[in-house]
Amino acid sequence: MALSQDLIDILACPKCKGTIRLEKDQSGFVCETCKLFYPVVDDIPNFLIEEARPWSGAGSGTGTGEPAPA
């Protein structure tokens, strides 16, 4: 991904303004507080709350970037 670590460190969840983390496979960002997954598409993070997907936590720490089943 083209994002610098300095930028990643200051990003916050657009919904709760809490901490987000980048999945190990860099497929997207996860807010564990809101349980939302914000995907990265074509190296561009999509932080639109309306387009975030529910996140189950099953992929936590594995780098799978897998949101909860719809």
Secondary structure, 3 states (H helix, E strand, C coil): CCCCHHHHHHCECCCCCCECEECCCCCEEEECCCCEEEEEECCEECCCHHHCEECCCCCCCCCCCCCCCC
